[in-house]
Amino acid sequence: MATISRKDVMCMAREANPWVWGIEFAKEGQEAK
């Protein structure tokens, strides 16, 4: 798992479940602020 980047994980999560991708996107937005 350590060899997989966070971006790859989010991409897989988005493909598996758009709802999960929405949560990850919201988290990234909060961290950016």
Order of alpha helices (4+ residues) and beta strands (2+ residues): alpha-alpha
